[in-house]
Amino acid sequence: METKPCIICGHELESALPDNDWSTLQPHGGGQVTLSFYYGSCKFDLNMDGTQFVGVICDDCGEKCVERMKRTTENTRD
């Protein structure tokens, strides 16, 4: 069975969909995350063409991370 690692702790997550389907990155016990870099990054400003990085994060790590992040709606960068 294929698994995907949490981008923070590396815990292997199984797909929440039947037949181990990973086409939409829906892990059981976690979620899909999208990371975008905009102005200020010294390593990833080259991604200003709209490139995003997509992975999965387990619920435990997600709970820790969202406490330090600003909650916003899609496509809001302020």
Rosetta blueprint (number, residue, H / E / L):
1 M L
2 E L
3 T E
4 K E
5 P E
6 C E
7 I L
8 I L
9 C L
10 G L
11 H L
12 E E
13 L E
14 E E
15 S E
16 A L
17 L L
18 P H
19 D H
20 N H
21 D L
22 W L
23 S L
24 T L
25 L L
26 Q L
27 P E
28 H L
29 G L
30 G E
31 G E
32 Q E
33 V E
34 T E
35 L E
36 S L
37 F L
38 Y L
39 Y L
40 G L
41 S L
42 C L
43 K L
44 F L
45 D H
46 L H
47 N H
48 M L
49 D L
50 G L
51 T L
52 Q L
53 F E
54 V E
55 G E
56 V E
57 I E
58 C E
59 D H
60 D H
61 C H
62 G H
63 E H
64 K H
65 C H
66 V H
67 E L
68 R L
69 M L
70 K L
71 R L
72 T L
73 T L
74 E L
75 N L
76 T L
77 R L
78 D L
